[in-house]
Amino acid sequence: MFPLSSDAYIQKQNKLDQELQKLQEEHSKISAKIKIIKQEKEELRVQYALSCLKNKRSKASEWTQDYSWSESLKQLLREKFQFGDFRPQQLAAINATLSGKDVLVIMPTAGGKSLIYQMAAAYEKKLTVVISPLISLIEDQLRYLNTIGMKVATINSEKSSTEKQEVMRDLKDNKLNIILLTPEYFAKTKIFMNNLTKLYKERNLGRFVIDEVHCCSNWGHDFRTDYMALSLLKSQFPDIPILGLTATATPAVIVDIQKILEIPDSVIITSPYNRPNLFYKVVHKSNNQNESLKYVAELLRNKYNGKSGIIYVATQREAENISQMLRQEGLAVSYYHAGMEPHVKQKVQRKWTGNVYQAIVATVAFGMGIDKPDVKFVIHYSAPRSLEGFYQESGRAGRDGSRADCILMYNLSDWLRNFAIAGNKKDENSIMDTLQYCIETFECRRKLIAKHFDDEWQSTDCNSMCDNCKLSGSNKDALTYNLRDTFNALVNIIKIASKKDVDLTLKKFLDSWFSNCKPKFSRDQAEKVIAFLLSKQYLIVRRGYNLVKTIPYICTNHDGSSDQDILMKTLEVIPGLNQYSEKEYKKRHLQSPSSSSGHPNSSNDCSPITQKRIKK
């Protein structure tokens, strides 16, 4: 080996560094390209799965033929479960799971999902493992199953060591029909998995049931990370059928569940999303809290006097404050949220179930496991963050089949707050869907829900059981306004504010609009115009930040030069807005056909992804 001079060493070192840097740059480009191709491949898979989904959804008739167990099921239904007949889709789902198929059941709240696995377990005499999200829900199931003579048990963190050991012995000796546990416990208990493996090898393991299966998917509104551990089921127990149960799942969520649980060929059985006994209504919520609470208090005191219900709010602080204010009005209410001690939550729920409290003011933590049939009203005091959440929460009303009301109190400030804290594009899309639902004044509420879940819909499904259909029956004439000039004026306000480096909150935007343009309509009506423009993406939301919260600013991606029509239909007379003139429309568009379609042109005047830190 020849001696190396200092200059030669440095020269060779530099050359190697250059080669290494070049390879690293090429590696970065290749890695980025691989990432893009993987994303495109996944998007293609999802698109294909979604296109196939409609064909894969099973009709009940495909699974309601006679099987070797059919007579036994009828006998069990009458004698053990004390029911005269099956509800829609129950028998189809039971037959599919007893046939050894992986099954996903999408069935509305109160549709009878639990009976599916209970009947299968009672007939088959093998262990059914039920993964359920809440200990309180598990305890309710245990109480009921014990009363009908089923051999059932649970293991959770609240059980003593002696109780856990006893359950493990019964499990090992195959003495149980059903065992219920939370996904958190299922994922972390090796001795439990060892006993399951033993039963599996002895052919004494019947099926896995995943209640609230939408929690597996981060596309769903209730995603829980512990549900992800259930993706191991098929690799460890490949020929054991999985039965997934949920009240809400969009097509995208169903496809995601199939991928996570590795059940691409699962039988999909859906019941109609329509709950004919529920009346859906959206009301304007005042920005004045006292007025909003007065509206709620009057409902509880008069229309719902002596009736039971739930009031959903956005935050724990809201739950406590609004509960306190309603109590000061002499109303028997309490609050419920995830920050309370378990024994306190149980006490509140028992008092509500026993009608000591007329209503619970709650966050979405109060939901799963509610088994109170006589809930006559569900009020969303704060706008929900997804239509899935709204449907599931409002579905806790009217489980007894009698009429119940689902009232959504909407204002634009609440919606903007939700949009500001959206974590990703998926959340933004979900929140945008809720805006479309809230501001719609013509289309049937049920139709909007059915469309969201890709459910079949017939115009007779509502029977005037929503505010829009009820109004359409009153022969009120629709008014159409052309917002073109109004929008251009708003764009000018945004441009001036941008040049002055002023960020426009809703309040500042309205203040500027009313001080500069002096419209003849009210601020509430102005908010409706802004909401419509947001829903059509003529206006957009940009986020700003201070030390404690995210703040939504109203912005636009339009350059203000377009003269296209922006038509808004409403039943409301809005003074000063330009009413749509068909004659003017035809005249202008015959002269300038190129301006008649398309969304506004993009501009960098105020980019939605630009994020500024708010000055103190």
N, C-alpha and C positions, 0 to 999 in steps of 0.2 A: 504494500500500500504506500503510494507516494505521499510525501508531506504536502499539506495544503496551506497555501498562503492566506493571509487575512482577506485580501482582495478577491481571490478566487472563491473563498468560502462565502463571502457576501454576495458575489455574483450568482453562484449556484443557488444560494438560499432565496434570492429575489426571484430567480427563474421558477423555482419550485412553488413559491408563494403565488406567482402569477398563474401557473398551471392549476394550482389548487383553487384559486379564486374563480378561474374560468369554469372549472368543473362544478364548483358550488353554485355559480350562477345558472349553469345548465341544469343542475339538480333542482334548483328552486323553480325554474320554468317547467321542468317535467312534473314536479310535484303539484304545481298549480294546475297544469293541464290534466293530470290524473284526477285531481279533486273535481274539476269542472266536468270531466267525462263521467265520473261516479255520480255526481249530482244529476246530470242529464239522464243517466241510466235509471236512477231511482225515480225521477219524474216520469220517465217513460213507463216504468213498471206500475206506478200509481195510476197513470192515465189509462193504461190497459186494464188494470184491475177494476177501476171505476166503470169503464165501458162494459165489462163483463158482469158487473154486480147485479144489474137488473135481471139478467138471465138466470143468475144463480139464486135469486130470492125464491124461496119455495112457496107454492100455494098450499094452503092448509089441506086441500083435497088430496094432495100427493101423499100425505102422511096420515090420513084418517081411515084408510082401509082396515080390514080385519087382520089382526095378528094373533099369534098363539096366546098372547097375554091379554087380549081385549076383554074377555069376560071377567078375568081376575081384576082388571082395572076398574070395571064398572062396579064390581062388588066392593072393592076397596073404597071407591069414591062414596058409595052410599053408606057403608057400615063403619068405616074407620074415620073418614073425613066429613061425613054428614052433609054431603052435597048431592043435589038431585041430578045435576048435569055439569059438563065441563063448560068453562067460558071459552070464547073464541080463541083459537090457536093453542090452547093448553094441551089438548089431546095430540095434536100434530107434533108438538115439541116433545111430549113424553114418548111417543112412538119413535121419533127420530133418535133420541138419546138411548132408548132401550135397544135400538137397532145397532148400537155401537158407533153412531156417527158423532162427529164434533158438531155442535149446534150453537148458533148465536141467536138469542131470542130478544127482539126489541118489542117491548110491550109496555103500554102506558102505566103510570102509577095506578094501583088498585086493579090492575089487569089480572092478577093471580099468578105472578111469576114463581113464587115460592112453592106452590103446589106441584109444579113440574118436577122438581128434584125430590120433593117429599114422596110423591106417588112412585117415582122410579125406585127410590130407596126402599120403600115399603114392599114393593113387589119383588125386587131382585135379591134381597137378603145379603147384599155385599156392602162394603163400606162406601159411603158417599162422603167425600171431603168437601166442605163448603168454606170458601174463603169469602169473608164478609168484612166490610170496612170499619164497622163500629161495634164495640163491645155491647153497647145498649141494644143494638139491633139483634145481636147474637143471643143476648139474654131473653129478649122477647120471643125469639124462635124456640129457644129451649123450653120456656114455660109452656108454650102451646104444644110442642111435640111430646112433652112429658104427659100432658093431659090426654093425649090420644094413644098412649102406650108405646111410643117409639123409643128405642134404646139410643139415647143421644148424650153427647158430652161436649165440653169445650175446654180449651187450655188457653190461658192468657196471663198477662203479667199480674193481674189482681188475684189469681188463685194461689193458695198456700202450697208449700212443697208436698205436703201429704196428699192434697187434692190432685196435684199434677201427677204424682206417682200412681195414684189409683186409676186415673184416666189412661195413663200409659200402659198399665197392666191390662185393662179392658181392651185397649187398642191392640196390643200384642196378641191377646187371646181371641181376637175376632168376636167380641161381644157387643159391638156397636153397629147400629144402622147408619148413623150420621155423626160426624164430628165437625164442629164449627170453630173457626179460628180466624184471626185477623191476618192480613198479608205480612205485617211486621213480625208476628210470631212464627208464621210459616217459613219465612225466609231465614230465620236465625236459629232454628232448633234442630241440631243434628240427630238427637235421639229420636225425635219424631219422624224424621226422614228415614232413619234406619228401620223403624217399625213399619212405615209405609212400604218400604222396599221388601220387607219380609211378607207382608200381605200381598203385595204384587206378585211375588214369586209363587205364592200359594194360590193365586187366582181368586183372591178374596177382596180385591180392590175394584170397586164398581165404576166410579167416575169422579172427576173434579168439577166442582161447580164454582164459578167465579161470579159473585154478585157484584153489581155495579161495575161490569166489565169495562165500561168506557174509561174507568180510572187508569187502565193500562196505557192509554194513548195520550201522548202530550198534545195531540190535536183536540182532545176532549176538554171540557170545562172543569173537570175535577181531577186532573192528572195527579197521581200519587206515585212517588218513586219506588215505594216498596212493592207495588204491583209489577214492576219490571222483573222481579225475581221469578215470577210465574212463567217467564219465557223458557225456563228450564224443564217444565213439566213434560213436554214431548220428547226431549232428549233422554230423560230419566225413566219415563213411563210411556213409551212410544205408542202402545196400542190401547191405552186407557182414554176413553172419550172425555172431552172437555165440553161443559155446558156453560156458556156465558150468558148472563142476564143483565139487561139494562132497560131503562125507560127512555133513554135518549141516546141516539147515535146517528150522526150524519153519515152519508156514504164514505167520506174521507176517513172518518173515525173507524168505521167498520173495516175498511181495507187495512188501516194501520193495526187494528186489533188482530186481524188474521195474520199479518206479518209477524207481530211480536210473539204471539202464541204458537206460531208455526202451524196454523190450521187453514191453509189456503183454500181447501175444498169443503169448508164447513157448510153445513146446511143453515141457511138464513131464514128465519121465520119471523115475520113482522105482523103486529096488529096495527090497525089504523091508528094514527096519532090523534084523531079527532075524539075529544071528550064532549059529547053532545050536551051534557048537563052543566057545563061551565060557560058562564057569560064573560066574554073578554071585552075590556074597556080601557081606553087610554084617556087620561084627563090631564089638563094643563096644571102643572105645579107652580104655585107662586114662588118668586124669589124671596118673598117675605116669609120667614119661618113660622111666625105666629099665624099667618093666614093659612099656610099649609097644614099646620097642626090643628087649627080650628076645623078645617075640612075633615080631617081624619076623626077628630073627637065627635063631630056631629054624626058621622057615619056610625061610629060605635054606640053612640048614645041613642040614636033613633032607628035607622034602618037595620042595624045589626044588634039591637038591644036583646040581650039574652042568648046571643049566638056566638059561636066560637070561631077564632080566626088567627091569622099570622100577619105581622107587618114586617116586611124585609127592608133592611137599611144597608148602607155600604160599609160602615166601620163599627168597631166596638164602642168607640166614644159616642157615635150617633145612637147606637142601641140604648146605652145608659141614659143619655140626655133626653131622648124623645120619650123613653119609658117614664122618666121622672116627670116630664112636662104633662104627659097624659094622666099620670096619677094625680097630679095637682088639679086636674080637671074632674077628679072624682071617679076615674075609670079604673077598673080592676085589671091592670096589666103589669107585666114584668119584662125583664130583658134576658137575653141568652146570647152568649158568644164564646168563642174558643178560648178566651183568656180566663174563664171562670174555672174554679176547682170542680172536679168531676162530681163530687157529692152535692154541690150547690146546683149544678146543671140538672142533675137527676131530680132534685127537690122541685125546681122550677117546672120541669117538664111534667112531673106528677101532678102538681097543682093545676097546671093548664089542662092536662088530660082529665082531671076530676072537675073541671069547670069552676075552680076557685078563681082562676084568672080567665078573663074573657079573651085576652089576646096576648101573644108574646111578640115583643119587638126584638127582632133577631137579625144577626148576620147569616150568611149562607151556611154557617156551622150548624144551624138548626134546620135539619132537613132529613137526611138519611135516617131511616129507622122510625119515622113518625107513623104511628098506626092508629090515628084518630079519625074515625069515619065521618064525624059530623062537623067538619070544618066548613063553614059557610062563606068565608071570605079570605082571600089572600091579597094583601095590598103591598105592592112594591113602592115604598115611599121614595126609594132611590132607584134610578134607572139601572137595570141589570147589565152585566158586561157581555152577555151572549144570549142568543135566543134559546140555546140548549138549556142554560141555567134558568132562564125565565120559564120555559115550558115545564121543566122538572119542579121548580119551586111552586109555580101556580097550580101544578097538578096535585098538590097536597090538599087542595080543596075538593069537596064533593065526592069523597071516596064511597059514600053510601048511595051514590047514584042520584041524589036529589040536587036541585039547582044550587049552585054556588057562584060567587062572583070573583073574578080575577081582575083587579084594578091596577094599572100601571100609571104612576104619577110621574110625568115627564116634564123636565125643562132642559134647556140647552146647556145651562151651567153644569148640571150633573153629568150630562153626556160628555162635555168637554173634559171634565175631570177624569172620567173613565178613559177617554182616548189618550190623555196625557200620560197615564201610567201604564199604557199597553206595553208589554215587554217585547213584542215582535210583530211582524207583518200579519201573522195569523190572528193574533189578538186584535189588531187594528181592524181586520176584515170582520171579525165577529162583532166588534163594537159598532162598526158601520152598519151591519145588518140590523142591529137594534134601533139605530136612528131611522132607517127605512121603515121599520115596523111602527115606531112611535109617531112619525109625521104623516103616515098614510091615512087619508081621510075618505077613501072610496073603496079600495079593495078589501075583501073579507079578511078579518084577522086570522081565521082558521086557514084560509087559503095561503096566506103568507107563511104560516107555521108549516103547513104541509109541503109547500114549495121548498122551504129551507131543509126539510128532512127527506126531500125527494119522495114524498108519499103521494099516493093517488088521491085525487080530489074531485068531488062532484059538488055542483052549486047547491044541491039540496042538503049538504052536510051541515050547514050552519043553522038554517031555520030561524034567522034573525036573532041568533044568540051571540052577536057581537055588536058593538056600537055602530060600526060602519054599515053593516047590513040592516040594522034597525033604522038608521037614518035614511038609507036608500029607499026604504019602503014608505018614507014620508013625502016622496015626490019633490024633494028640494032640488032646485036647479043648481048645477055646478057653474062656477065662474072660472074663467081662464084669464090669467094675467101674463103679460109679456114683460119679463124682468130684464130685458136687454139694456135699457137705459139706466135702470136702477143698478144693475151689476157694473156697468161702466163707471158710474159715479163712485161705487165702492172701490173699484180698482184704483181710481184716482186718489181716494183717501189713503189706500194702502201705499201707493207710490210716494205720496207726500210724506207719510209717516216714515217710510223706509229711508228717504233722503235725510230726514232729521234724526235718523237712528232711534226711532221710537217703536217699541214693540207693542202691538195692539192686543190686549186682552179683550174679552167680550165686552166688558164695561167700557173700556177706552174706545173700542170700535163703535159702540152705540153712541157714546158721548160725541165723538167726532162726527158721526153721521148726522145726528140730530142738530148739532150746532152749525154745521156747514151746509147741509142740504135742507134742513127744516121740513122733514116729511110730515104729511097730514095724519098718518096712522100712528098707533101707539107703539111703545117699545116692545110690548109682547108680540105684536104683529111683525115688528121688525125682526125679532128673534126667529119667527117662523120663516121669514124670507131667507135669513142667514142659514138656518137649518136646511132648507131646501137646496140652497146653493152648495152647502157642504155635502149633502147627500149625492149631488150630481158631480161633485169634485170641481166645481167652478171656484169654490173657496176650499182651502186646505188648512190643516192644523200643523203648526211648527212648535216644537218644544223648547222651552227655556228653563233654566235652573237657577235656584238660589240655594242657600245652605240647608233648607229643610224640605223643599218639595219641588216637584216638576210643575211648570206653569204652561198652559196651552195658549198659544198666540194664533190669531186668525190672519191668514195670509192668502196669496193666490199664486198660481203658476201661469197667469194670463197676462198678456202685454197690453190689454185694454183697447186693441185696435179692431177687434172683430165686431161685426154687426149682426151676428146670427141671433135668431129668436131663442129665448129661454122661457119656455111656457110652463106655468105652474097652475094646476087646477086646485080649487078649493071651494067650499061652501060658504066661506066667510067673505063679507064685503070689506075690502081693504081700501080706504079712501086714498086717492092720490096715485095709486098704482095704475099703470097703463093696462086697460083691458085689451085682451087679444082681439084683433080685428082681422077676420078672414080676408076681407077686401085688401087691406094694407099688406097682409102677408103675401097674397098672390101677386100684387103689384111689384113688391120689392124682389121677390124670388124669381119672377119672370125676367126681371132686369139683371139680377145677380145670382144665377143658380149656384155658383160655386160656394156661396156663403151660407147655404141652407142646411148643411149637415156637419157633423164632426164636433169634437170637443175643442175648447179653447186652445190656442197655440201656447206652447211652452215658452217660458221666459226665465231667465236667471234673476229676475227682479227680486224675488224672495223665495229662495229654494226651501222646500219642506224639510230637507235633511240638514240644513244649516242649523247649528245649535249654539246659541249665544249664552254666555253666563250673565245673569242679571246683575246690574250694578246695585249696590246697597243704596 
